[in-house]
Amino acid sequence: MDIGHWWEPRRLVIPLAIAAIFVLALGPLIDPDLFWHLANGRLILETRSIPRADPFSFTMAGKEWVCHEWLTEVSMYALYQWLGPVALMIAGAAVIAASFGLVALRSRSTPFLAAACVLLAMLASAPILGVRPQMLTLLLASLMLYIVERGAPLWTLVPLSALWANLHGGFFIGTAIVGACWLGGAIDTLILRQGDRAAGLQRLKGLALVAAGTLLAPAVNPYGIKLLTYPLQTLASGAMREHITEWLSPDFHKLAFQPLALLFLALTATLALSRKRPSTTHLLLLLGTSYAALNSARHVPLFALVAAPVLCEQLVALQPARRARRAYPAAGQPEQWTAPRPPGITFALLVVACVVAGVVWRVQSVVAVNEAAQSARYPLPAMDALRQSGTAGNLFNAYDWGGYLIWQGEKVFIDGRADVYGDEFFNQYSRIYYGEALPAETLNQYRIGRVLIERDSVLATLLSVDAAWKTAYRDDLAVLFVRAESN
């Protein structure tokens, strides 16, 4: 690319779109799982060892725990501890922006179409984005798609898979991507007989070896081959799929999922109207990720990674031939810029300055509201009352507050590590919390002496009229109950 004309709008639009994604991705540190991730990173650095058993709850104390995100957790805590919360916010937003930046590089289209499609893909994924290890799976999946589509050395996918397995449990997605590429190539070469057969067979052999490597490389982790079965156990959990919001199907009645609906509609319309058909590999990836996204909102970003470049290609195919020729100058021919250079440069510099100022303002505003946002979501005053109560007994807590309580040094009843607790325990908790079963038996079984839950929960209503419990603290968010006979 000729950087001599860097000020041209068509050269600036992609960087501006990525900057916009970065700004949109910046937000307060309020994800419920973030805090136990930080706590585990702290524990690993302090003990110089990776946990093999649950160290954070009293209900599952000593139970085997496959800590598959250990390297991410160490990195997150190191950033938080050494550079403060703002560094963690910026790093999280940068990972998201880089993920969709790679999507833009894969999009064979005009810069303006590519920018629009990538922004739509990001907005479709927005309900699932945040400062969490899962975003590294988004980045690595995007990087793998870039490597296989842009002809980068395929062998790099193998060490990438080994790294992935130590960052997040979504590493199997890498093998699925390579597998889809192999299957698409096999269909094109052996069934549809498209392209050079010899070259196609050679690529299939390379993809097969890489697929085997990406399947085996994740065994390079502290837990060995045991980690390879972890994703299957997670996907098979009925309780997670029933009770955890992000594992449910997208709710298109909510405004947050309207960009996803628009992405589906735009993709469907362009596939129907355009004579161009996506490649076999793209079609397989679209079918797989579409099913995954409609089955669980958690997988929507993966669909967005695949859908945006396909949508770009289909939109280009719908353009009149003359316009398409203008969009793609012949190889070796310089692109013409007719506007005078000084005004163009001045305008571009003003745009860049505004973007930089906007990013700085956004970072400052997010940092300023971070503590207030955490106070609105987590029971900070109630935590002070909990410490001052002096009440004996274990703590029963709201599920979404478990990670924050762990970060504050409390042993919890339950937290976001649903894989540790298992379906039976998770369902038991849910029945009690939502009033589907009387709580007395379970609270007695686990020697609960304190209960910290949402003020408006069904369980709070039940305990407020139970003579065995009394209210020690209450505010607009939380309520703390203690045993009536404890004082």
Backbone hydrogen bonds, N-H to C=O, Kabsch-Sander energy under -0.5 kcal/mol:
donor,donor_aa,acceptor,acceptor_aa,energy
3,I,1,M,-1.0
5,H,2,D,-1.1
6,W,3,I,-1.3
8,E,5,H,-1.8
11,R,8,E,-1.3
12,L,8,E,-1.5
13,V,9,P,-2.0
16,L,12,L,-2.5
17,A,13,V,-2.2
18,I,14,I,-2.4
19,A,15,P,-2.3
20,A,16,L,-2.3
21,I,17,A,-2.2
22,F,18,I,-2.3
23,V,19,A,-2.3
24,L,20,A,-2.7
25,A,21,I,-2.2
26,L,22,F,-1.1
30,I,28,P,-1.5
34,L,31,D,-1.0
35,F,31,D,-0.6
37,H,33,D,-1.7
38,L,34,L,-2.3
39,A,35,F,-2.4
40,N,36,W,-2.2
41,G,37,H,-2.3
42,R,38,L,-2.4
43,L,39,A,-2.3
44,I,40,N,-2.6
45,L,41,G,-2.1
46,E,42,R,-2.3
47,T,43,L,-2.6
48,R,44,I,-1.8
49,S,44,I,-0.7
54,D,63,K,-2.8
58,F,412,V,-1.8
59,T,412,V,-0.8
62,G,54,D,-1.7
63,K,60,M,-2.5
65,W,52,R,-2.4
67,C,51,P,-0.5
67,C,65,W,-1.0
68,H,66,V,-1.8
70,W,67,C,-1.2
71,L,166,N,-1.7
72,T,166,N,-0.6
73,E,69,E,-2.5
74,V,70,W,-2.3
75,S,71,L,-1.9
76,M,72,T,-2.8
77,Y,73,E,-2.4
78,A,74,V,-2.4
79,L,75,S,-2.3
80,Y,76,M,-2.4
81,Q,77,Y,-3.3
82,W,78,A,-2.5
83,L,79,L,-2.3
84,G,79,L,-0.7
84,G,80,Y,-0.9
87,A,84,G,-0.9
88,L,84,G,-1.0
89,M,85,P,-2.3
90,I,86,V,-2.5
91,A,87,A,-2.6
92,G,88,L,-2.3
93,A,89,M,-2.3
94,A,90,I,-2.5
95,V,91,A,-2.2
96,I,92,G,-1.7
97,A,93,A,-2.6
98,A,94,A,-2.6
99,S,95,V,-2.0
100,F,96,I,-1.9
101,G,97,A,-1.9
102,L,98,A,-2.0
103,V,99,S,-0.9
104,A,100,F,-1.9
105,L,101,G,-1.7
106,R,102,L,-1.3
107,S,103,V,-0.8
107,S,104,A,-0.7
108,R,106,R,-0.7
109,S,107,S,-1.5
114,A,110,T,-2.7
115,A,111,P,-2.6
116,A,112,F,-2.1
117,C,113,L,-2.7
118,V,114,A,-2.5
119,L,115,A,-2.3
120,L,116,A,-2.1
121,A,117,C,-2.3
122,M,118,V,-2.3
123,L,119,L,-2.5
124,A,120,L,-2.3
125,S,121,A,-1.3
126,A,122,M,-1.0
128,I,125,S,-2.3
129,L,125,S,-0.8
129,L,126,A,-0.9
132,R,130,G,-1.3
135,M,132,R,-2.0
136,L,133,P,-1.9
137,T,133,P,-0.8
138,L,134,Q,-1.5
139,L,135,M,-2.2
140,L,136,L,-2.7
141,A,137,T,-2.5
142,S,138,L,-2.2
143,L,139,L,-2.4
144,M,140,L,-2.5
145,L,141,A,-2.3
146,Y,142,S,-2.0
147,I,143,L,-2.4
148,V,144,M,-2.5
149,E,145,L,-1.8
150,R,146,Y,-2.4
151,G,147,I,-0.6
152,A,147,I,-1.2
156,T,153,P,-1.2
157,L,154,L,-2.1
158,V,155,W,-1.4
160,L,156,T,-1.5
161,S,157,L,-1.7
162,A,158,V,-1.7
163,L,159,P,-2.3
164,W,160,L,-2.4
165,A,161,S,-1.9
166,N,162,A,-0.6
166,N,163,L,-1.3
167,L,164,W,-1.5
168,H,164,W,-2.5
171,F,168,H,-0.8
172,F,169,G,-0.6
173,I,170,G,-2.2
174,G,171,F,-1.5
175,T,171,F,-0.8
176,A,172,F,-2.0
177,I,173,I,-2.3
178,V,174,G,-2.2
179,G,175,T,-2.8
180,A,176,A,-2.3
181,C,177,I,-2.0
182,W,178,V,-2.5
183,L,179,G,-2.7
184,G,180,A,-2.7
185,G,181,C,-2.4
186,A,182,W,-2.6
187,I,183,L,-2.4
188,D,184,G,-2.2
189,T,185,G,-2.8
190,L,186,A,-2.9
191,I,186,A,-0.7
191,I,187,I,-1.3
192,L,187,I,-3.1
194,Q,188,D,-3.4
197,R,195,G,-0.6
200,G,196,D,-2.6
201,L,197,R,-2.7
202,Q,198,A,-2.1
203,R,199,A,-2.2
204,L,200,G,-2.2
205,K,201,L,-2.1
206,G,202,Q,-2.0
207,L,203,R,-2.8
208,A,204,L,-2.3
209,L,205,K,-2.1
210,V,206,G,-2.3
211,A,207,L,-2.8
212,A,208,A,-2.2
213,G,209,L,-2.2
214,T,210,V,-2.9
215,L,211,A,-1.4
216,L,212,A,-1.7
217,A,213,G,-3.1
219,A,216,L,-2.1
220,V,217,A,-2.3
221,N,219,A,-1.8
224,G,221,N,-1.6
226,K,223,Y,-1.3
227,L,224,G,-1.4
228,L,225,I,-1.1
229,T,226,K,-1.0
230,Y,227,L,-1.1
233,Q,229,T,-1.8
234,T,230,Y,-2.1
235,L,231,P,-2.5
236,A,232,L,-1.4
237,S,234,T,-1.4
238,G,236,A,-0.7
241,R,237,S,-1.4
242,E,238,G,-1.3
243,H,239,A,-2.6
244,I,240,M,-2.0
245,T,243,H,-0.6
247,W,244,I,-1.5
248,L,245,T,-1.7
252,F,250,P,-1.0
254,K,251,D,-2.0
257,F,254,K,-1.2
258,Q,255,L,-1.8
261,A,257,F,-1.8
262,L,258,Q,-2.6
263,L,259,P,-2.3
264,F,260,L,-2.4
265,L,261,A,-2.6
266,A,262,L,-2.9
267,L,263,L,-2.3
268,T,264,F,-2.6
269,A,265,L,-2.7
270,T,266,A,-2.4
271,L,267,L,-2.1
272,A,268,T,-1.8
273,L,269,A,-2.3
274,S,270,T,-2.3
283,L,279,S,-2.7
284,L,280,T,-2.4
285,L,281,T,-2.5
286,L,282,H,-2.7
287,L,283,L,-2.5
288,G,284,L,-2.5
289,T,285,L,-2.7
290,S,286,L,-2.4
291,Y,287,L,-2.0
292,A,288,G,-2.1
293,A,289,T,-2.7
294,L,290,S,-2.4
295,N,291,Y,-1.7
296,S,292,A,-1.9
297,A,248,L,-3.4
298,R,246,E,-2.0
299,H,296,S,-1.8
300,V,297,A,-1.7
302,L,299,H,-0.6
303,F,299,H,-1.5
304,A,300,V,-2.3
305,L,301,P,-2.0
306,V,302,L,-1.3
307,A,303,F,-3.1
308,A,304,A,-2.0
310,V,306,V,-1.0
311,L,307,A,-2.8
312,C,308,A,-2.1
313,E,309,P,-2.2
314,Q,310,V,-2.3
315,L,311,L,-2.3
316,V,312,C,-2.3
317,A,313,E,-2.0
318,L,314,Q,-1.0
319,Q,315,L,-0.6
319,Q,316,V,-1.2
324,A,320,P,-2.5
325,R,321,A,-2.3
326,R,322,R,-1.7
327,A,323,R,-1.6
328,Y,324,A,-1.2
333,Q,330,A,-2.1
344,G,340,P,-1.6
345,I,341,R,-3.1
346,T,342,P,-2.6
347,F,343,P,-2.6
348,A,344,G,-2.3
349,L,345,I,-2.8
350,L,346,T,-2.1
351,V,347,F,-2.3
352,V,348,A,-2.8
353,A,349,L,-2.5
354,C,350,L,-2.4
355,V,351,V,-2.4
356,V,352,V,-2.7
357,A,353,A,-2.6
358,G,354,C,-2.5
359,V,355,V,-2.5
360,V,356,V,-2.5
361,W,357,A,-2.6
362,R,358,G,-2.5
363,V,359,V,-2.6
364,Q,360,V,-2.4
365,S,361,W,-2.6
366,V,362,R,-2.4
367,V,363,V,-2.4
368,A,364,Q,-2.1
369,V,365,S,-1.5
370,N,366,V,-0.7
370,N,367,V,-0.6
371,E,367,V,-0.5
373,A,369,V,-2.7
374,Q,370,N,-2.2
375,S,371,E,-2.4
376,A,372,A,-1.8
377,R,373,A,-0.9
377,R,374,Q,-0.6
378,Y,374,Q,-2.9
380,L,378,Y,-2.1
383,M,379,P,-1.9
384,D,380,L,-1.4
385,A,381,P,-1.9
386,L,382,A,-2.3
387,R,383,M,-2.2
388,Q,384,D,-1.8
389,S,385,A,-1.1
390,G,386,L,-0.5
394,N,447,R,-2.5
396,F,394,N,-0.5
396,F,450,R,-2.9
398,A,452,L,-1.4
401,W,398,A,-1.1
402,G,398,A,-0.6
402,G,399,Y,-1.4
405,L,401,W,-2.4
406,I,402,G,-2.3
407,W,403,G,-2.1
408,Q,404,Y,-1.5
409,G,406,I,-1.9
410,E,405,L,-2.7
412,V,56,F,-1.7
418,A,416,G,-2.1
420,V,417,R,-1.5
421,Y,417,R,-1.1
422,G,418,A,-2.0
425,F,421,Y,-0.6
426,F,422,G,-2.3
427,N,423,D,-2.7
428,Q,424,E,-1.9
429,Y,425,F,-2.7
430,S,426,F,-2.3
431,R,427,N,-2.4
432,I,428,Q,-1.7
433,Y,429,Y,-2.8
434,Y,430,S,-2.2
435,G,432,I,-1.2
436,E,431,R,-2.4
437,A,431,R,-1.4
443,L,439,P,-2.7
444,N,440,A,-2.3
445,Q,441,E,-2.3
446,Y,442,T,-2.0
447,R,444,N,-1.3
448,I,443,L,-3.0
449,G,394,N,-2.5
450,R,394,N,-2.0
451,V,481,F,-2.5
452,L,396,F,-3.0
453,I,451,V,-0.6
453,I,479,V,-1.9
455,R,477,L,-2.4
457,S,454,E,-1.5
459,L,433,Y,-1.3
461,T,457,S,-1.5
462,L,458,V,-2.1
463,L,459,L,-2.7
464,S,460,A,-1.7
465,V,461,T,-0.6
465,V,462,L,-0.8
466,D,463,L,-1.2
467,A,465,V,-0.6
469,W,466,D,-1.9
470,K,482,V,-2.4
472,A,470,K,-0.5
472,A,480,L,-3.2
473,Y,480,L,-1.4
475,D,478,A,-2.5
479,V,453,I,-2.2
480,L,473,Y,-3.0
481,F,451,V,-2.8
481,F,479,V,-0.5
482,V,470,K,-2.3
483,R,449,G,-1.4
484,A,468,A,-2.5
486,S,483,R,-1.3
487,N,484,A,-0.5
